[in-house]
Amino acid sequence: MYTYDNEGAEMAYYAQQKATAKWIDENDKDITGKKRIRPIFVLNGVGEGLARNQKSSHSNFMDVTGSYVGQHGEDTDLRYKPVDTLRFLDTIHKQKAPVSVIQMQAYYRKTFIPMLFKGIIGGGKALKFWRGGTTHNGSKKDFRENYWAPAIKGQNGVFAKIDKMLPIIREPQATDWSANIPQAQKDTIAIGERTHAGKHYLILANFADKDQQVKITLNGIKASKVKDYFTEKQLASVKSGSFTIKIGHFNNGYKVLVLEK
């Protein structure tokens, strides 16, 4: 896959994009000299008008697109808060290429894993990781010093758990039911719904620096039990359409729940 870094609105340079795609089409060949299918991934960010042009100029250039989990949007009114860029590209721009790649940075550090789950909530189907550069405060520490590194590997690591989640990750993020959390927690907790094989699932991420109790209210479905997706242990009971759950923080800052009747 080829990567075209377009976060700074370089999408305006049509001639450059056309030349890039043409070069790849002409030169990307296998060992026998046969042309290969050339997926071009474009990291879009939320620059003005980037994805809205998918039907015309970029339909033959961009095969897959994606964005950062959250960043400041140039063509939204939410200039002072990060927006859900993956969802924004998908539902607002309605672009042709799939929003499937979560762009992650080494310097996310303590909130790296919650960011990863928020990306999945937003519709991310793949992960692109950038390890270079500095942190936001200018530190040049090696990425292996990140808080999250020990938590991603192993039989019970986060990546193994995400592998188990693949059937529900593949499902559309739009559902005919919803789950709401209190307004006061919306800045620190992300929540998303999925339906797979007739079952209902919730994915949550906590960005606070401490564990949180959150009350979740269900709309459009009936459930009585809430189970942990990974352990199948019952965590709560649904009463009058609501239940309360505890979410960890940092490396444990996520929950995947199964809602059962």
N, C-alpha and C positions, 0 to 999 in steps of 0.2 A: 504494500500500500504506500502511495506517495502522500506526503503531508504538505499542505499549503497553508502557511500561517497567515491568517487574514484578520487577526484581531484588531488591527489598526485601520480597518476600512479600505484595505488595498483592493477590495472587490471592484472599486471604481475603475481600475486599470484593465479594461477589457482586452486590449491588445496583448498585454503581458500574460493574462490568463490563457488566451487563445494560443499564444506561442508556446506556453508551458505544456498545455494539453497536447498540442501538435507534436512537440518534441518527444513526449512520452509515448504517444501512439506510434511514432516512427521508430523509436529506438528501444523500447521495452520488449525484448525478445528472450525466449528461453535458449537453452544450450544448443538446440537444433536450428535456431534462427527463426522459429515460428513466433509470431506476435502473441503476446499474452493479454489477458483482460487486465486493464490497468485501473484499479480503484484509486481515485484521488480523494483523500480526506481533506476537507477544508475546515480549519478552526476559525469559526466566525465571530465568536464573541457576540455582542449585541450592538454592533455598529449600525448606523443609520441605513436602512434599506437593504441590508446585505442579503437577507434571505428572500425578500419579496420578489427578486428578479429571477427566481428559479425557473419559471416557465419560459423565459426567453433566453437571455444571454448566457446563463450559466448551466442550462440543462445538459449541455454536452461537455461540461467541464467538471462539475461537482457530482461525485457519485455518493459520497457520505459526508455528512456535516455533524458538527457538535459544538460544544462551548464549555466554558468554565461552569462549575456548579453554581456559583453566585458571583456576580460582579455588578458594577454600576452601569446602568443602561444609558446609551446615548439617545435613543429615540423612545424613551418612556418618561413618564412624569415622576418616576421613583428615583430621582437623581441622588438622593442622600441615603438610600438603603440598597443593599444588594438585591437583585431580582433573580428569580428562577430562570436562568437563561436557557436551559434545555427546553423547559416547558414553553418559554416565551417564543423561541424559534418555531416550535412545533404548532402552537395553537394560535398565535397572533399572525406570524408571517405566512403560515400555511405553505411552507416551501416544499418543493418536490422531493428533494433528497431527504433521506431519513435523518432525524436527529438521534444519533445513536452513540456518540462518543463523548465520554466524560473526560474533560481536561482537568488533571490534577497537578498540583505543584508540590515540590519537596517541602516548601516552607509552611504548609498547612499545619505541620507538627501535631499539637495536641488534638486538634479537631479534624485531622485527616480522615479518620474512620467515620465519624458522623457525616463529613462532607461526601464521602463515598456513597453512603446510604442515601443521602439527600439527592445525589446524582441519579441513583436508581429510581428513587421516588419520581424524579422529573422525567423519566423515560430513557435514561442511559442504558445502552446495551453493550458497551465496550468501554475500556479504560485506556486513556493515553496519559502517560506520566512524564513530567518534565523535571529532571533532577538538578539541572544546572542553575547558575545565577546565585543570587543572594536571598536572604530573607527580607521581609518588609522592614526590619529594623537595621538592615545593613550587615548582619552577621553572615560570615561565609563558612559556617560549620558544615561538615560533610553530611550528606543526607542520611548516612547510616546512624547518625546521632539522634535521628528523629524519634520522638516518643512512641510512635505507632509501629515502628519496624518489627519489634518482637511479636506483635499481635497478629500479623497477617499470615504467617506460615504455620505449617504443622497440620495434624489431623483435625484439631479443633480450632484452627486459625480462621480468621475472617475470610480469606480467599476460599477455603474449603466450604465454609458456610454459604458463600455466594454461589459456588458451584451447585450446591443443593437447591438454591433458589432459582436456578435457571428456568424451570418451567413457568414460574410466575413472573419472572423478569421479562420473558418473551411476550407476555400478554400486553394489550394496549393499556395505557395509563388511564384512559377514560372509562368510567364504569357507570352503571345506572343506579348506583347507591353512593353514599358519601359518609364521611366521618369528620366530626368537628371537634376542635379543642378550644379552650377558653382564649379569648382575644389577648389576654395578658401574657400568654405563653407562646404566641405565634412568632415572636422574634427569636425564640431559642429552641423551638421544637418544630421539626418538619414532619408531615404525615402524608401518606399516600395510600390509595386503595388499588387492589387488583382482584380480578375474578379469574379463577382457573378451574376447569372441569367441574363447574357448579359450586365450588367452594369460594369463600370470601377471605381475603387476606389484608392485613394492615402492615405497613412498613413505617417505622418511626426513627427519627434521628434527634439526638439531644446535643445542642451546642453550648449549653451552660457549663460552668466549671464545677458543677455538683450534680448529684442525682436529682431527678425531679419526679414528683407524683403528678400525673395528668389525668383529668377526667375526659373521657372520650364519649361523645354522643353519636349514635348511629342513626342514619336516615335512609329509608328505602329498603331495609332488610330487617329480618327478625333473627336474633341470636340469643342463646342462653349461656353459652360457655366461651371463654377466651383461653386459647392454648398457645404455648410457645411453639413456634414453627419447627425449631431445631430439636427440642427435647420432648415435645408432645405433652408436656406437663401443663395441667390447668393452672392458670394464673389469676383468673377472676371470673365472676359471674355477672351477667348482664341483667340489670334491673331497671325497668321503665325506659329501656332503650339506651342506657348508659352504663359505663363501668370505669373503674379507676385502675391505673397501672403505674408501676414504678419503672423509670428508665435510668440506666447508669449514665456515666459521662466519660468523655475522652475515649479511650480504647474500648470501653463498654457502652458507649453512647448510642446504642441502637437497639431496636426490638423489631422482631418479625412475628406477627400474631396470626392465628387461625381462628376465625369466628365460626362457631358451630351452633346448630339448633338445639 
